[in-house]
Amino acid sequence: MCHVRVMVRWRFSGALWVLPATVLIVVGFLGQNYPSADPSPMSVGVYALWGQVVVVPVLAARAAWVAGRLRRAGWFARPWVRSPAAFALDEIWPLLACGVVAETAALATACAEFEAWVFPDPLPVAIAFLMIIVATLSGFALGRFVPTVVAAPVALGGWFVIGAFPPAMDPLWLRHLTGISDCCRVSEVLGWRVPVAVTSTYLGIGVLVAAVLAVGRVGRGRGGDSRPRVPAPAALGAAGAVCAGLIATGVGSVHELDFDPSVPRTGAMLCAPATADGRTVRVCVWPERRSTLTSAEQIVRTALIPLGRSDPSGLPSLITERETVDQASGERRFRTAPRPTDEQIASSIGSSVFPQITPRCSKIAEVAAADEHAEEGREPQDFSALYETQEDGALWWRVRVVSAAAGTKPTLETALELSAGTLPTGFAELWQMPPAKQSAWLRTAAEAVLACDPTRIPPEAAYHETAAGAR
């Protein structure tokens, strides 16, 4: 008897075709994208969560169709023994099961895309299940009171808009209310703010949906009229207030963020000293990048340190994968692919030697660009020159380290290859300077970048203004 009831529910809900449809849709959707994060339990779960953008609209639309069919048959007009929520769950549990299977397929696809078969972090998986439940129940509630011809398209389009549109909208923090963006690189972890915002948003919607189901009971009116009674305004008002409060909590937790949901990772690292010519440069990586450490140490010892013989002051004291570094004390940050080749490691280490523009300096540049009365020497074009100077210095070291690691002569052709065929403004002029002038320019340019002061760009960098014609 139980088996018969289960099969009836599966047939009536349409789960027999919804199941393969949702699995094919989510696998195809995720297969068309490429994850930008590093493989980890969190990144696998977050990437699979993105697949719910195309799953929950289908579940919501089908739940609206189920509720509409029950409404037309007069089921909501009959005497009720169970609560409305229990009745709804009994009708749509096959659709919820479809959502669970689709999420499992999404996790498997994410592992395949990352080429890392790991057990996903439970946090994004739990958020995916919350989305499935809330979306399906909301579709059922909509179909209960609105004609199916309207309810199903609204549920389908509405949930797609909720999942897909915020990441393409301003302000940037809107995306954190309905999902989690790509996260995370090996040097990052997911911050607490975004999970709180996403959970609050969907819990708020869930409270409102539960209130509609609970207070929207119908009963037989005079003459057997089965039209629904008007939901209790007080109950809906209270649910609306709770919903607004929860969403406001989410907004409050993320309104200061940009597009990135992550925060810098902390914890112990694996380090090795690279020593040559009496100089030591420490190299540090995260524990899961243990295989990278040996190659990185060898490249620093055999390629980077010998390049600093003429000017040891240009060498960093520490090269690390940690996000937060003190550049003024000689610390530099480098990033590599999940399974990098020796050439990629050399390229990343070379790019990291020259100081990077700090977030604080970027904000100063943004303020200067927006200020019509910027101080003399700090006009927007000066900061553009500072960015160009940083690109020139980083590429200079990158070419030298990659060539030294490969045992080849550094050439302008190598620079073109490493920069995808487009050299930074003025790099050719820097490359053609005498070696002594190049070293002097690199020292002064590094000081200008560290100080975030465009007025300290060395005189040799005047080619920034005329490089277009020279190149």
C-alpha positions as CSV (number, residue, x, y, z in Angstrom):
1,M,0.0,0.0,0.0
2,C,2.8,2.4,0.9
3,H,4.5,1.5,-2.4
4,V,1.4,2.4,-4.3
5,R,1.0,5.7,-2.5
6,V,4.6,6.6,-3.3
7,M,4.2,5.8,-7.0
8,V,1.0,7.8,-7.1
9,R,2.8,10.9,-5.6
10,W,5.6,10.5,-8.1
11,R,3.3,10.3,-11.0
12,F,0.9,13.1,-9.8
13,S,3.8,15.5,-9.1
14,G,5.5,14.9,-12.4
15,A,8.7,13.9,-10.6
16,L,9.2,11.0,-13.1
17,W,10.2,13.6,-15.8
18,V,11.3,16.4,-13.5
19,L,14.1,14.2,-12.1
20,P,15.9,13.5,-15.4
21,A,15.1,17.1,-16.6
22,T,16.7,18.8,-13.6
23,V,19.8,16.5,-13.6
24,L,20.4,17.1,-17.3
25,I,19.8,20.9,-17.0
26,V,22.2,21.3,-14.0
27,V,24.9,19.1,-15.5
28,G,24.7,21.0,-18.8
29,F,24.7,24.3,-17.1
30,L,27.7,23.7,-14.9
31,G,29.5,22.0,-17.8
32,Q,29.3,25.2,-19.9
33,N,31.0,27.2,-17.2
34,Y,34.6,27.0,-15.8
35,P,35.3,27.5,-12.1
36,S,37.8,30.2,-11.3
37,A,38.4,29.1,-7.7
38,D,41.0,26.6,-6.5
39,P,39.8,23.0,-5.9
40,S,38.7,22.5,-2.2
41,P,35.7,21.2,-0.4
42,M,34.3,24.8,-0.1
43,S,34.8,25.6,-3.8
44,V,33.2,22.4,-4.9
45,G,30.1,23.1,-2.8
46,V,29.9,26.7,-3.9
47,Y,30.2,25.8,-7.6
48,A,27.5,23.2,-7.2
49,L,25.3,25.8,-5.4
50,W,25.5,28.0,-8.6
51,G,23.7,25.2,-10.4
52,Q,20.5,25.8,-8.3
53,V,20.0,28.9,-10.5
54,V,18.5,26.6,-13.1
55,V,17.1,23.9,-10.8
56,V,14.8,25.7,-8.3
57,P,12.8,27.6,-11.0
58,V,11.8,24.2,-12.5
59,L,10.8,22.8,-9.1
60,A,8.8,26.0,-8.2
61,A,7.0,26.0,-11.5
62,R,6.1,22.3,-11.2
63,A,4.9,22.8,-7.6
64,A,2.6,25.6,-8.8
65,W,1.2,23.2,-11.4
66,V,0.6,20.6,-8.7
67,A,-1.2,23.1,-6.4
68,G,-3.3,24.4,-9.3
69,R,-4.4,20.9,-10.1
70,L,-5.4,20.3,-6.5
71,R,-7.2,23.6,-6.3
72,R,-9.3,22.9,-9.4
73,A,-10.2,19.5,-8.0
74,G,-11.5,21.1,-4.8
75,W,-9.0,19.5,-2.5
76,F,-8.4,22.8,-0.6
77,A,-12.1,23.2,0.1
78,R,-12.4,19.9,2.0
79,P,-12.2,19.6,5.8
80,W,-8.5,19.6,6.9
81,V,-7.0,17.2,9.4
82,R,-3.4,18.0,8.8
83,S,-1.8,21.4,8.8
84,P,-1.5,23.2,5.4
85,A,2.3,22.9,5.5
86,A,2.1,19.1,6.2
87,F,-0.4,18.7,3.4
88,A,1.9,20.7,1.0
89,L,5.0,18.7,1.9
90,D,3.1,15.5,1.4
91,E,2.2,16.6,-2.2
92,I,5.6,18.0,-3.2
93,W,8.1,15.7,-1.5
94,P,8.9,14.0,-4.8
95,L,9.9,17.4,-6.2
96,L,12.1,18.0,-3.1
97,A,13.7,14.6,-3.8
98,C,14.3,15.7,-7.4
99,G,16.1,18.7,-6.0
100,V,18.3,16.6,-3.7
101,V,19.3,14.3,-6.6
102,A,20.0,17.4,-8.8
103,E,22.2,18.8,-6.1
104,T,24.1,15.5,-5.9
105,A,24.6,15.6,-9.7
106,A,25.8,19.2,-9.4
107,L,28.3,18.2,-6.8
108,A,29.6,15.4,-9.0
109,T,29.9,17.8,-11.9
110,A,31.7,20.3,-9.8
111,C,34.2,17.6,-8.7
112,A,34.7,16.7,-12.3
113,E,35.2,20.3,-13.4
114,F,37.8,20.9,-10.6
115,E,39.4,17.4,-11.3
116,A,39.3,16.9,-7.5
117,W,37.0,14.3,-5.9
118,V,36.5,15.7,-2.4
119,F,33.7,15.7,0.0
120,P,32.0,19.1,-0.3
121,D,31.8,21.6,2.5
122,P,28.4,21.2,4.2
123,L,27.6,24.9,4.4
124,P,26.9,25.6,0.7
125,V,25.1,22.2,0.4
126,A,22.8,23.2,3.3
127,I,22.1,26.5,1.6
128,A,21.2,24.6,-1.6
129,F,18.7,22.4,0.2
130,L,17.2,25.5,1.8
131,M,16.8,27.1,-1.6
132,I,15.1,23.9,-2.9
133,I,12.6,23.8,0.0
134,V,11.7,27.5,0.0
135,A,11.4,27.7,-3.8
136,T,9.2,24.5,-4.1
137,L,6.9,25.6,-1.2
138,S,6.6,29.1,-2.7
139,G,5.6,27.7,-6.0
140,F,3.0,25.5,-4.3
141,A,1.6,28.5,-2.4
142,L,1.4,30.6,-5.5
143,G,-0.4,27.8,-7.5
144,R,-2.9,27.4,-4.6
145,F,-4.3,30.9,-5.0
146,V,-3.4,31.9,-8.6
147,P,-4.4,30.3,-11.8
148,T,-1.8,27.8,-13.1
149,V,-1.4,29.6,-16.4
150,V,-0.1,32.6,-14.4
151,A,1.4,30.9,-11.3
152,A,3.7,28.5,-13.2
153,P,5.4,31.1,-15.4
154,V,5.7,33.5,-12.5
155,A,7.3,30.9,-10.3
156,L,9.7,29.8,-13.1
157,G,10.7,33.3,-14.1
158,G,10.7,34.8,-10.6
159,W,13.1,32.2,-9.1
160,F,15.4,32.5,-12.2
161,V,15.6,36.2,-11.7
162,I,16.3,35.8,-8.0
163,G,19.2,33.5,-8.7
164,A,20.7,34.8,-11.9
165,F,20.1,38.6,-12.0
166,P,21.7,39.9,-8.7
167,P,25.3,38.9,-9.8
168,A,24.9,41.1,-12.8
169,M,23.4,44.1,-10.9
170,D,24.7,47.0,-8.9
171,P,25.4,47.5,-6.1
172,L,27.8,44.5,-6.0
173,W,26.7,43.3,-2.6
174,L,23.2,42.4,-4.0
175,R,24.6,39.1,-5.3
176,H,25.4,38.0,-1.7
177,L,21.7,38.0,-0.7
178,T,20.7,35.1,-3.0
179,G,23.9,33.1,-3.5
180,I,27.6,32.7,-3.1
181,S,30.0,33.8,-5.8
182,D,33.0,31.8,-6.8
183,C,35.0,30.9,-3.7
184,C,37.7,30.4,-2.9
185,R,41.3,30.6,-3.9
186,V,43.7,28.5,-1.8
187,S,44.7,31.7,0.1
188,E,41.1,32.6,1.0
189,V,38.2,31.3,3.0
190,L,34.5,32.1,2.9
191,G,33.7,34.9,5.3
192,W,30.7,34.7,7.7
193,R,28.8,37.6,6.3
194,V,27.7,36.0,3.0
195,P,26.3,32.8,4.5
196,V,24.4,34.8,7.0
197,A,23.0,37.0,4.3
198,V,21.9,34.2,2.0
199,T,20.4,32.2,4.9
200,S,18.5,35.2,6.2
201,T,17.1,36.0,2.8
202,Y,15.7,32.5,2.1
203,L,14.5,32.1,5.7
204,G,12.6,35.4,5.3
205,I,11.0,34.2,2.1
206,G,10.2,30.8,3.8
207,V,8.5,32.5,6.7
208,L,6.3,34.5,4.4
209,V,5.4,31.4,2.3
210,A,4.6,29.4,5.5
211,A,2.3,32.2,6.7
212,V,0.5,32.2,3.4
213,L,0.0,28.4,3.6
214,A,-1.0,28.5,7.2
215,V,-3.6,31.3,7.1
216,G,-4.9,30.8,3.6
217,R,-7.2,27.9,4.6
218,V,-10.4,27.7,2.7
219,G,-13.7,26.2,3.7
220,R,-17.0,25.6,2.1
221,G,-19.0,28.8,1.9
222,R,-22.7,29.1,1.2
223,G,-23.8,27.0,-1.7
224,G,-20.6,24.9,-1.6
225,D,-18.4,27.8,-2.7
226,S,-14.8,26.7,-2.6
227,R,-13.1,30.0,-3.2
228,P,-10.3,30.8,-0.7
229,R,-11.0,33.1,2.1
230,V,-8.9,36.2,2.3
231,P,-5.7,35.4,4.3
232,A,-5.7,36.9,7.8
233,P,-4.1,40.4,7.4
234,A,-2.6,40.4,10.9
235,A,-0.9,37.1,10.4
236,L,0.5,38.0,7.0
237,G,1.5,41.4,8.3
238,A,3.5,39.8,11.1
239,A,5.1,37.3,8.6
240,G,5.9,40.2,6.3
241,A,7.6,42.0,9.2
242,V,9.7,39.0,10.1
243,C,10.6,38.5,6.4
244,A,11.6,42.1,6.1
245,G,13.7,41.9,9.3
246,L,15.5,38.8,8.1
247,I,16.3,40.3,4.7
248,A,17.4,43.5,6.5
249,T,19.7,41.4,8.6
250,G,21.2,40.0,5.4
251,V,21.6,43.4,3.9
252,G,23.3,44.7,7.0
253,S,25.9,41.9,7.0
254,V,27.0,42.4,3.4
255,H,26.3,46.0,2.4
256,E,30.0,46.9,2.8
257,L,31.3,44.1,0.6
258,D,32.2,44.1,-3.1
259,F,31.8,41.1,-5.3
260,D,34.2,38.9,-3.3
261,P,32.6,36.8,-0.6
262,S,36.0,35.6,0.8
263,V,38.4,36.8,3.4
264,P,42.2,36.1,3.7
265,R,43.1,32.7,5.1
266,T,45.1,32.3,8.2
267,G,46.9,29.4,9.7
268,A,50.2,27.5,9.5
269,M,52.1,27.2,6.2
270,L,54.8,25.0,4.9
271,C,58.0,27.0,4.4
272,A,61.5,26.3,3.0
273,P,64.6,28.6,2.9
274,A,66.1,29.0,-0.6
275,T,69.8,29.9,-0.1
276,A,72.4,30.9,-2.8
277,D,75.3,33.3,-3.0
278,G,74.9,34.0,0.7
279,R,71.4,35.2,0.3
280,T,68.3,33.5,1.7
281,V,64.7,33.9,0.5
282,R,62.0,32.0,2.3
283,V,59.3,30.4,0.3
284,C,55.9,29.5,1.9
285,V,52.9,27.6,0.6
286,W,49.7,26.3,2.0
287,P,49.8,22.6,3.2
288,E,47.7,21.3,0.3
289,R,50.3,22.8,-2.1
290,R,53.1,20.8,-0.7
291,S,54.1,19.5,-4.1
292,T,54.6,23.1,-5.3
293,L,57.1,24.0,-2.5
294,T,60.0,22.0,-3.8
295,S,59.8,23.4,-7.3
296,A,59.3,27.0,-6.0
297,E,62.3,26.7,-3.7
298,Q,64.5,25.4,-6.5
299,I,63.4,28.2,-8.9
300,V,64.1,30.9,-6.2
301,R,67.5,29.3,-5.4
302,T,68.7,28.7,-9.0
303,A,67.0,31.5,-10.9
304,L,65.8,34.4,-8.7
305,I,68.6,34.8,-6.3
306,P,71.4,34.8,-8.9
307,L,69.5,37.6,-10.7
308,G,69.9,39.7,-7.6
309,R,73.7,39.6,-7.6
310,S,74.0,43.1,-9.2
311,D,71.4,44.5,-6.9
312,P,70.6,42.3,-3.8
313,S,68.3,45.0,-2.5
314,G,65.7,44.2,-5.2
315,L,65.2,40.6,-3.8
316,P,62.4,39.9,-1.4
317,S,62.9,38.3,1.9
318,L,59.8,36.2,1.7
319,I,57.7,34.8,-1.1
320,T,54.4,33.4,0.2
321,E,50.9,32.4,-0.9
322,R,49.4,34.3,2.0
323,E,47.1,37.1,0.9
324,T,48.2,39.7,3.5
325,V,51.9,40.6,3.3
326,D,54.1,43.5,4.4
327,Q,55.7,44.6,1.2
328,A,57.7,47.3,2.9
329,S,59.6,44.7,4.8
330,G,60.3,42.6,1.7
331,E,57.4,40.2,1.7
332,R,55.8,39.3,-1.6
333,R,52.7,37.3,-2.5
334,F,52.6,34.8,-5.4
335,R,49.7,32.8,-6.8
336,T,49.8,29.6,-8.9
337,A,47.4,27.3,-10.6
338,P,46.1,24.3,-8.7
339,R,48.5,21.9,-10.4
340,P,51.1,24.3,-11.9
341,T,54.0,23.5,-14.2
342,D,57.5,24.6,-13.4
343,E,57.2,27.4,-16.0
344,Q,53.9,28.6,-14.3
345,I,55.6,28.6,-10.9
346,A,58.6,30.6,-12.3
347,S,56.2,33.0,-14.0
348,S,54.3,33.6,-10.8
349,I,57.4,34.0,-8.7
350,G,58.8,36.5,-11.2
351,S,55.7,38.6,-11.3
352,S,55.7,38.8,-7.5
353,V,59.2,40.2,-7.1
354,F,58.2,43.7,-8.0
355,P,55.9,45.4,-5.5
356,Q,52.1,45.2,-6.2
357,I,49.6,48.1,-6.0
358,T,48.0,47.7,-2.6
359,P,44.2,47.9,-2.0
360,R,44.8,51.1,-0.1
361,C,46.6,52.6,-3.0
362,S,43.8,51.6,-5.4
363,K,41.3,53.4,-3.2
364,I,43.4,56.5,-3.2
365,A,43.5,56.3,-7.0
366,E,39.7,56.0,-7.1
367,V,39.2,59.0,-4.9
368,A,41.7,61.0,-6.9
369,A,39.9,60.0,-10.1
370,A,36.6,61.1,-8.7
371,D,37.9,64.4,-7.3
372,E,37.8,67.3,-9.7
373,H,40.1,69.2,-7.4
374,A,42.8,66.6,-6.9
375,E,46.1,67.8,-5.4
376,E,48.9,68.6,-7.8
377,G,50.9,65.5,-8.6
378,R,48.0,63.2,-7.7
379,E,45.7,63.6,-10.7
380,P,44.1,60.5,-12.3
381,Q,46.6,60.2,-15.1
382,D,49.5,60.1,-12.6
383,F,47.9,57.1,-11.0
384,S,47.6,55.5,-14.4
385,A,51.3,56.0,-14.9
386,L,51.8,54.3,-11.5
387,Y,49.8,51.3,-12.6
388,E,51.8,51.1,-15.8
389,T,55.1,51.4,-13.9
390,Q,54.0,48.4,-11.8
391,E,53.2,46.4,-14.9
392,D,56.6,47.2,-16.4
393,G,58.5,46.2,-13.3
394,A,56.5,43.0,-12.8
395,L,57.0,41.9,-16.4
396,W,60.7,42.7,-16.3
397,W,61.3,40.3,-13.4
398,R,58.9,37.8,-14.8
399,V,60.8,37.6,-18.1
400,R,64.2,37.3,-16.3
401,V,63.1,34.6,-13.8
402,V,61.3,32.5,-16.5
403,S,64.3,32.7,-18.8
404,A,66.7,31.9,-16.0
405,A,64.7,28.9,-14.9
406,A,64.5,27.6,-18.4
407,G,68.2,28.3,-19.1
408,T,67.5,30.6,-22.0
409,K,68.4,34.2,-22.8
410,P,65.8,36.8,-21.8
411,T,64.4,38.5,-24.9
412,L,61.7,40.9,-25.9
413,E,60.0,38.0,-27.7
414,T,59.7,36.2,-24.4
415,A,58.1,39.2,-22.9
416,L,55.6,39.3,-25.8
417,E,54.8,35.7,-25.2
418,L,54.3,36.1,-21.5
419,S,52.1,39.2,-21.9
420,A,49.9,37.5,-24.5
421,G,51.3,39.6,-27.4
422,T,50.7,43.0,-25.9
423,L,53.5,44.7,-23.9
424,P,52.7,47.2,-21.2
425,T,53.1,50.8,-22.1
426,G,56.8,51.7,-22.3
427,F,58.2,48.3,-21.5
428,A,60.2,48.2,-24.8
429,E,61.9,51.4,-23.8
430,L,62.7,50.0,-20.4
431,W,64.1,46.8,-21.9
432,Q,66.4,48.8,-24.2
433,M,68.0,50.8,-21.4
434,P,71.6,49.9,-20.3
435,P,71.6,47.3,-17.5
436,A,72.7,49.9,-14.9
437,K,69.9,52.2,-15.8
438,Q,67.4,49.4,-15.7
439,S,68.5,48.5,-12.1
440,A,68.3,52.1,-11.1
441,W,64.9,52.5,-12.7
442,L,63.6,49.3,-11.0
443,R,64.8,50.5,-7.5
444,T,63.2,54.0,-7.8
445,A,60.0,52.6,-9.4
446,A,59.6,50.1,-6.6
447,E,59.9,52.9,-4.1
448,A,57.2,54.9,-5.9
449,V,54.8,51.9,-6.0
450,L,55.4,51.1,-2.3
451,A,54.8,54.7,-1.4
452,C,51.8,55.0,-3.7
453,D,53.2,58.3,-4.9
454,P,53.1,59.0,-8.7
455,T,55.4,61.9,-8.2
456,R,58.2,59.5,-7.3
457,I,58.1,57.6,-10.6
458,P,61.7,57.8,-12.0
459,P,62.6,60.3,-14.8
460,E,63.3,57.4,-17.1
461,A,59.5,56.6,-16.9
462,A,58.7,59.8,-18.9
463,Y,58.3,57.4,-21.8
464,H,54.8,56.7,-20.5
465,E,53.6,59.8,-22.2
466,T,55.2,59.1,-25.6
467,A,55.4,55.3,-25.7
468,A,52.5,54.9,-28.1
469,G,54.5,56.3,-30.9
470,A,57.7,54.6,-29.9
471,R,56.3,51.1,-29.7
